[in-house]
Amino acid sequence: METIVQNIQGVPLNHYILFCSIIFAIGVMGVLTRRNVIIIMMSVELMLNSVNLLLTAFSVHHGDPAGQVFVFFIMALAAAEVAVGLAIIVMVYRNTRSVDINALNRLRG
């Protein structure tokens, strides 16, 4: 029974784990290495989407829809993060004429 659930769509669970880990690592590298706020926010969204995909894969693997329900909460959180983040980016751009994180040091004083 477990092998039938594991290969519902013909893709083993290990492949989902590897794929989501790679996507998450790309997102982490984007957050740590980039200085552009828009790219950083896109990297955070990439990390959230990799977690969503992994939660959905585990949910299907275990036959429990709780993981898929939790994905909807994460999607709502991501939408709120985008709305607030874009508002902050617009205000920073209005004050500094740049979306570079290093330009935010000028707003301290």
N, C-alpha and C positions, 0 to 999 in steps of 0.2 A: 504494500500500500504506500509506503514512504517513497519508493522510487517513482510511483505514478504521480504523486503530489510534487515531487522534486522536479520532474520533467514535464510539467503541464504544457508549457509552450515549446518544449524541446531544448530549452537552455537550462543547464544545471545551476543550482544556487551559487556555486563557487564562482561562476563567470560573472554573476551579478555583483558579488562581493568584490571581485577584482576590478571590474569596471567602475563601480562606485568609489572604490578607494583611489583609483587613478584620477577620476574627476574631482574628488575632494582634494587630493594633493595638488592638482593644478589650481584650484581655487585658493588654497592656502598660499601657494607660491605667488599668485597674483596679489593677494593682500599684503604679503611681506615684502615684495620687491617693487611694486609700482608706487608712484607718487601721485598719480592722477586719481582724484576722488571718484570719478565715474567708473574707471576701471576697477577700483577697489570695491565699489558697490556691486559691480557685475560679478566679481570674484566671490563675494559673499553670497549672491544669488546662486552661483554655480555650486557652492558648497551646500546650500539649503536644498537645491534640486537633487544633488547626489544622495543626500540623506532621505529625501522623499522617495526616490527610486528604490533605495535599499529597504526602507520600511514597507513599501508596497510588495517587494519581492519576498521579504520574510513573512508578510501577512498572507500572501498566497501560499507560500511553502507550508505554513502551519495551519492553514485553513481558518484563520481567525481574522475577521474584518476589522478588528480594533486598530491595527496598524494603518489601514486605509483611512479610517476615521481621523486618526491622529495626523495624517498627511494634510487633511483639510485645514486643521488648526495651524499647521506650519505654513500652508499657503496663505492663510489670512494674516499671519504674522509677517510673512515676506511682503505682502501687499502694503501693509502698514509701514514697514521699514522702507520700502521704496518711496512712498508718499512723503514721509518725514525726511528721508535722505535727500530727495530731490528738492524739497523746500530749503533745506540747509545749504545744498549746493548752489541754488539760485541766490540766496542771501550772501554767501561767500563770494560768488562771482560778482555781484553788485558792488561789494566793498573792495575787492582786490583786483578785479578784472582778470582773474586766473582761477583755475580749478586745481592748482597744484597744492599739495598738502603743506609744503614749505612756506607758501604764502600766508598760511594761517598764523604764523608767528608774528606777523605785523598787526594782527588784531588784538594781541595781548595788552599792549600799552595803552 
